[in-house]
Amino acid sequence: MKALRAHHRGGAETLVYEDAPVPVPGAGEVLVKVHAAGITFTELGWDETWRTADGADRTPIIPAHEVSGVVEDVGDDVSRFARGDEVYGRIGFNRNGAAAEYVATPASDLALRPLSVSHLESATLPLAALTAWQALFDHAHLQPHEHVLVLGGAGGVGSFAVQLAKHHRAHVTATAGAGALEFVSGLGADVVVNYETLTEASARIQADVVIDAVGGPATAEAIGMVRPGGRFVTLSQPVDQKLLAGRDITGSFFVVEANPDELAGIAGLVDRGDLRTTVAQVFPLADGRAAFEDGPKSRRPGKTVLQVLPARKGPTTTPGHIAPPREGEQK
């Protein structure tokens, strides 16, 4: 198969488009014929990208940990999926990703994909939308009618956090750059604040929940916007406990975990038109290195996606159109 690989640790300059062996699914695993793969620009800097779970070097590596494709084969002890099922999911960070024509991953990483959108669009969901879901519901325990502040509302995670919070009947304030204010408002945010004027607006914000998808200096400022008894969830690094001293708030940090039931819930929201995906840029797999090199320069909202299998000619579904469910699909 063709794949995007790196043979030694480094940045985008290490990536080469080359032949690689097709993986063989082990017990509990599924072999997926990849149609599209979502990339995260920082993933080449993660230790997990380059090492196994027990810390051993695992080069050559294949990046891209969000996949949308079709089941090609299943290993022993897999009963949830069959050949031909259209699936999507988040691949573990310390195993080879989906920047290849095939990827093998545990069945527990996957769910039936939303059929109302293309493979390119469903590849934007598994990491970012799942992170937003877990931040809001598993860690912040968001309740209807609470006030949520999302830092970075135009980003991959932030854009889904805005929509999921609003769908949960929360009051949503979000920050964004000047060029993305209208985009974030269109996602359903009740108030959108230019992040450059956040200091001026801070006195007016007392949120029950803050989802920090930005990190850096904004973290300290946003902690002051959490009301007593509120929850602060950050996605970039553990919360500095000094910032929480003397405050009656809970601070937490987490790394997204595979959860097929939550992925199924996200797919259902997309197919009902309640969750919108945004593709910022599309690169063919052969140009995957350029995706990592040039993608971060784009200021467009949404996710950068690798197109591994060219789209079929003919009519395609579009966001908001619910394709008729096939046997075995979620209704």
BAVOVO-771950 format. One record per residue (C-alpha): x negated, y, z; residue number from 1; residue in three letters. Coordinates in steps of 0.02 Angstrom, whole numbers, plus 50000, padded with zeros to 5 digits. Each point is the difference from the previous one (the first is absolute). Last residue first. Layout:
BEGIN
PT    px    py    pz nufi drenmi
PT     X     Y     Z  NUM    ALA
...
REM end
This chain:
BEGIN
PT    px    py    pz nufi drenmi
PT 51574 50246 50657  331    LYS
PT 49824 49936 50031  330    GLN
PT 49940 49890 49858  329    GLU
PT 50022 49810 50003  328    GLY
PT 50106 49993 49844  327    GLU
PT 49974 50160 49904  326    ARG
PT 50064 50167 50057  325    PRO
PT 50071 50117 49868  324    PRO
PT 49883 50149 49980  323    ALA
PT 50043 50151 50104  322    ILE
PT 49965 50162 49909  321    HIS
PT 49939 50137 50117  320    GLY
PT 49821 49993 49938  319    PRO
PT 49994 49938 49820  318    THR
PT 50020 49829 49922  317    THR
PT 49913 49962 49838  316    THR
PT 50065 49982 49823  315    PRO
PT 49878 49928 49871  314    GLY
PT 49815 49965 49998  313    LYS
PT 49923 49908 50147  312    ARG
PT 49884 50100 50113  311    ALA
PT 49815 49967 49981  310    PRO
PT 49930 49880 50132  309    LEU
PT 49871 50076 50117  308    VAL
PT 50065 50178 50013  307    GLN
PT 49901 50074 50143  306    LEU
PT 50097 50121 50110  305    VAL
PT 49962 50169 50080  304    THR
PT 50133 50044 50129  303    LYS
PT 50108 50153 50023  302    GLY
PT 49982 50188 50002  301    PRO
PT 49890 50082 49869  300    ARG
PT 49842 50082 50063  299    ARG
PT 49887 49896 49888  298    SER
PT 49815 50001 50042  297    LYS
PT 50020 49842 50105  296    PRO
PT 50045 49902 49843  295    GLY
PT 49841 50042 49904  294    ASP
PT 49873 49880 50076  293    GLU
PT 50115 49863 50066  292    PHE
PT 50109 50000 49844  291    ALA
PT 49844 50018 49892  290    ALA
PT 49935 49835 50071  289    ARG
PT 50167 49919 49958  288    GLY
PT 49986 50045 49816  287    ASP
PT 50014 49818 49941  286    ALA
PT 50148 49980 50117  285    LEU
PT 50096 50132 49904  284    PRO
PT 50022 50162 50097  283    PHE
PT 50166 50074 50057  282    VAL
PT 50017 50162 50097  281    GLN
PT 50115 50079 50130  280    ALA
PT 50132 49864 50009  279    VAL
PT 50139 50054 50119  278    THR
PT 50122 49882 50083  277    THR
PT 50173 50047 50064  276    ARG
PT 50093 49919 50142  275    LEU
PT 50189 50000 50021  274    ASP
PT 50043 49948 49821  273    GLY
PT 50077 49836 50053  272    ARG
PT 49859 49903 49915  271    ASP
PT 49869 50104 50091  270    VAL
PT 50083 49974 50169  269    LEU
PT 50010 49812 49968  268    GLY
PT 49817 49991 49953  267    ALA
PT 49956 50088 50164  266    ILE
PT 50100 49874 50100  265    GLY
PT 49916 49856 49908  264    ALA
PT 49831 50076 50042  263    LEU
PT 50056 50010 50181  262    GLU
PT 50044 49815 49999  261    ASP
PT 49836 49957 49913  260    PRO
PT 49893 50083 50135  259    ASN
PT 49815 50021 49969  258    ALA
PT 49919 50116 50125  257    GLU
PT 49960 50185 49989  256    VAL
PT 49858 50063 50111  255    VAL
PT 50053 50090 50157  254    PHE
PT 49976 50158 50104  253    PHE
PT 50104 50057 50148  252    SER
PT 50033 50151 50110  251    GLY
PT 50139 50009 50128  250    THR
PT 50051 50169 50070  249    ILE
PT 50015 50078 50172  248    ASP
PT 49848 50111 49978  247    ARG
PT 49867 50027 50133  246    GLY
PT 49866 49913 49899  245    ALA
PT 50061 49956 49824  244    LEU
PT 49862 50092 49908  243    LEU
PT 49870 49922 50113  242    LYS
PT 50067 49829 49947  241    GLN
PT 49934 50029 49825  240    ASP
PT 50127 49904 49895  239    VAL
PT 49930 49852 49905  238    PRO
PT 49959 50034 49816  237    GLN
PT 50086 50041 49836  236    SER
PT 50180 49941 50023  235    LEU
PT 50058 50103 50148  234    THR
PT 50160 49974 50098  233    VAL
PT 50056 50130 50129  232    PHE
PT 50152 49960 50107  231    ARG
PT 50110 50115 50105  230    GLY
PT 50036 50004 50186  229    GLY
PT 49956 50184 50011  228    PRO
PT 50020 50078 49827  227    ARG
PT 49868 49969 49868  226    VAL
PT 49940 50160 49915  225    MET
PT 49840 50014 50101  224    GLY
PT 49945 49832 49931  223    ILE
PT 50014 50080 49827  222    ALA
PT 49858 50122 50032  221    GLU
PT 49880 49866 50059  220    ALA
PT 50041 49889 49850  219    THR
PT 49991 50139 49870  218    ALA
PT 49812 50016 50028  217    PRO
PT 49967 49830 49919  216    GLY
PT 50140 49875 49972  215    GLY
PT 50118 50006 49851  214    VAL
PT 50137 49868 50018  213    ALA
PT 50048 50061 50173  212    ASP
PT 50177 49940 50038  211    ILE
PT 50071 50110 50138  210    VAL
PT 50154 49944 50097  209    VAL
PT 50116 50094 50117  208    ASP
PT 49949 50163 49921  207    ALA
PT 49988 50175 50074  206    GLN
PT 49963 50118 49856  205    ILE
PT 50031 50189 50010  204    ARG
PT 49835 50043 50084  203    ALA
PT 49909 49897 49869  202    SER
PT 50058 50106 49853  201    ALA
PT 49856 50123 50006  200    GLU
PT 49874 49862 50024  199    THR
PT 50077 49901 49857  198    LEU
PT 49973 50143 49877  197    THR
PT 49867 49913 49894  196    GLU
PT 50100 49838 50013  195    TYR
PT 50140 50081 49902  194    ASN
PT 50154 49951 50099  193    VAL
PT 50146 49900 49929  192    VAL
PT 50164 49998 50099  191    VAL
PT 50147 49881 49977  190    ASP
PT 49893 49872 49909  189    ALA
PT 50103 49902 49873  188    GLY
PT 49874 49941 49871  187    LEU
PT 50041 50153 49896  186    GLY
PT 49932 50110 50139  185    SER
PT 49838 49904 49986  184    VAL
PT 49989 50035 49812  183    PHE
PT 50046 50184 50023  182    GLU
PT 49860 50026 50126  181    LEU
PT 49872 49908 49894  180    ALA
PT 49901 50143 49921  179    GLY
PT 49983 50096 50162  178    ALA
PT 49929 49850 50092  177    GLY
PT 50114 49896 50109  176    ALA
PT 50066 49988 50178  175    THR
PT 50160 49912 50049  174    ALA
PT 50150 50034 50112  173    THR
PT 50133 49866 50006  172    VAL
PT 50161 49990 50102  171    HIS
PT 50033 49814 50017  170    ALA
PT 50146 49905 49924  169    ARG
PT 49902 49837 49970  168    HIS
PT 50003 50042 49813  167    HIS
PT 49913 50162 50045  166    LYS
PT 49864 49906 50094  165    ALA
PT 49977 49878 49856  164    LEU
PT 49989 50141 49872  163    GLN
PT 49874 50106 50096  162    VAL
PT 49896 49848 50048  161    ALA
PT 49996 49946 49817  160    PHE
PT 49925 50166 49945  159    SER
PT 49880 49997 50148  158    GLY
PT 49928 49830 49959  157    VAL
PT 49947 50042 49822  156    GLY
PT 49975 50186 50030  155    GLY
PT 50124 50140 49971  154    ALA
PT 50061 50006 50181  153    GLY
PT 49825 50019 50071  152    GLY
PT 50042 50027 50183  151    LEU
PT 50174 49931 50030  150    VAL
PT 50097 50082 50144  149    LEU
PT 50152 49902 50057  148    VAL
PT 50147 50070 50100  147    HIS
PT 50116 49868 50071  146    GLU
PT 50176 49981 49928  145    HIS
PT 49988 49811 49983  144    PRO
PT 49864 49916 50105  143    GLN
PT 49818 49973 49952  142    LEU
PT 49910 49860 50090  141    HIS
PT 49833 50092 49977  140    ALA
PT 49901 49837 49980  139    HIS
PT 50109 49871 49912  138    ASP
PT 50127 50120 49924  137    PHE
PT 49912 50156 49940  136    LEU
PT 49820 49942 49982  135    ALA
PT 50053 49826 49940  134    GLN
PT 50109 50070 49861  133    TRP
PT 49869 50129 49948  132    ALA
PT 49866 49865 49991  131    THR
PT 50117 49887 49900  130    LEU
PT 50036 50142 49879  129    ALA
PT 49815 50036 49973  128    ALA
PT 49933 49822 49990  127    LEU
PT 50133 49905 49904  126    PRO
PT 50082 50143 49905  125    LEU
PT 49900 50072 49855  124    THR
PT 49993 49830 49912  123    ALA
PT 50191 50005 49986  122    SER
PT 49984 50150 49885  121    GLU
PT 49876 49921 49880  120    LEU
PT 50100 49838 50002  119    HIS
PT 50149 50100 49940  118    SER
PT 50148 50050 50107  117    VAL
PT 50176 49932 50031  116    SER
PT 49928 49826 50029  115    LEU
PT 49934 50033 50175  114    PRO
PT 49869 49864 50034  113    ARG
PT 50032 49833 50082  112    LEU
PT 49887 49995 50152  111    ALA
PT 49815 49968 50028  110    LEU
PT 49865 49997 50134  109    ASP
PT 50075 49845 50084  108    SER
PT 49970 49904 49838  107    ALA
PT 49815 50016 50036  106    PRO
PT 49902 50076 49856  105    THR
PT 49924 49943 49835  104    ALA
PT 49973 50133 49866  103    VAL
PT 50006 49991 49811  102    TYR
PT 49964 50122 49857  101    GLU
PT 49887 50101 50113  100    ALA
PT 50004 50159 50102   99    ALA
PT 50116 49909 50121   98    ALA
PT 49891 49981 50154   97    GLY
PT 49870 49878 50062   96    ASN
PT 50005 49967 50187   95    ARG
PT 49955 50104 50153   94    ASN
PT 50134 50132 49971   93    PHE
PT 50144 49877 50001   92    GLY
PT 50113 50016 49848   91    ILE
PT 50157 50106 50015   90    ARG
PT 50148 49938 49900   89    GLY
PT 50102 49982 49842   88    TYR
PT 50095 49859 49920   87    VAL
PT 50089 49949 49840   86    GLU
PT 50037 49814 50012   85    ASP
PT 49945 49904 49844   84    GLY
PT 49922 49851 50090   83    ARG
PT 50085 49973 50166   82    ALA
PT 50001 50092 50166   81    PHE
PT 50054 49973 50181   80    ARG
PT 49952 49815 50006   79    SER
PT 49811 50008 50014   78    VAL
PT 49923 49856 50099   77    ASP
PT 49875 49954 49864   76    ASP
PT 49947 50134 49879   75    GLY
PT 50108 50097 49879   74    VAL
PT 49977 50044 49817   73    ASP
PT 50028 50143 49878   72    GLU
PT 50109 50112 50108   71    VAL
PT 50033 50163 49908   70    VAL
PT 49928 50171 50035   69    GLY
PT 49989 50151 50113   68    SER
PT 49846 50019 50108   67    VAL
PT 49933 50120 50130   66    GLU
PT 49827 49965 50068   65    HIS
PT 49891 50069 49861   64    ALA
PT 49816 49944 50001   63    PRO
PT 49911 49842 49938   62    ILE
PT 49842 49952 50095   61    ILE
PT 49837 49917 49949   60    PRO
PT 49957 49998 50141   59    THR
PT 50064 49914 50157   58    ARG
PT 49874 50049 50134   57    ASP
PT 50043 49914 50164   56    ALA
PT 50092 50092 50140   55    GLY
PT 50118 49864 50063   54    ASP
PT 50150 50073 49906   53    ALA
PT 49895 50005 49842   52    THR
PT 49899 50152 49953   51    ARG
PT 49992 50129 49861   50    TRP
PT 50175 50074 49996   49    THR
PT 50020 49978 50187   48    GLU
PT 49855 50120 50031   47    ASP
PT 50102 50137 49916   46    TRP
PT 49915 50126 49886   45    GLY
PT 50057 49919 49838   44    LEU
PT 50178 50017 50065   43    GLU
PT 49996 50191 50003   42    THR
PT 50084 50028 49832   41    PHE
PT 50145 49882 50036   40    THR
PT 50053 49902 49847   39    ILE
PT 50167 49931 49943   38    GLY
PT 49999 49849 49885   37    ALA
PT 50110 49959 49851   36    ALA
PT 50052 49847 49900   35    HIS
PT 49901 49870 50097   34    VAL
PT 50032 49816 49969   33    LYS
PT 50020 49946 50182   32    VAL
PT 49929 49841 50075   31    LEU
PT 50089 49964 50165   30    VAL
PT 49924 49937 50162   29    GLU
PT 50060 49890 50143   28    GLY
PT 49871 49867 49962   27    ALA
PT 49873 50067 49877   26    GLY
PT 50032 50093 49839   25    PRO
PT 49859 49981 49873   24    VAL
PT 49921 50164 49944   23    PRO
PT 49967 50030 49814   22    VAL
PT 49813 50017 49979   21    PRO
PT 49931 50170 49950   20    ALA
PT 49964 50087 49835   19    ASP
PT 49953 50182 50007   18    GLU
PT 50050 50179 50034   17    TYR
PT 49866 50073 50113   16    VAL
PT 50013 50099 50161   15    LEU
PT 49841 50056 50090   14    THR
PT 50017 50183 49948   13    GLU
PT 50167 50008 50090   12    ALA
PT 49912 49997 50168   11    GLY
PT 49876 49883 50081   10    GLY
PT 49974 49823 50059    9    ARG
PT 49933 49876 49876    8    HIS
PT 50074 49890 49865    7    HIS
PT 50153 50107 49965    6    ALA
PT 50144 49932 49897    5    ARG
PT 50142 50052 49884    4    LEU
PT 50072 49841 49925    3    ALA
PT 50028 49910 49836    2    LYS
PT 50049 49816 50011    1    MET
REM end
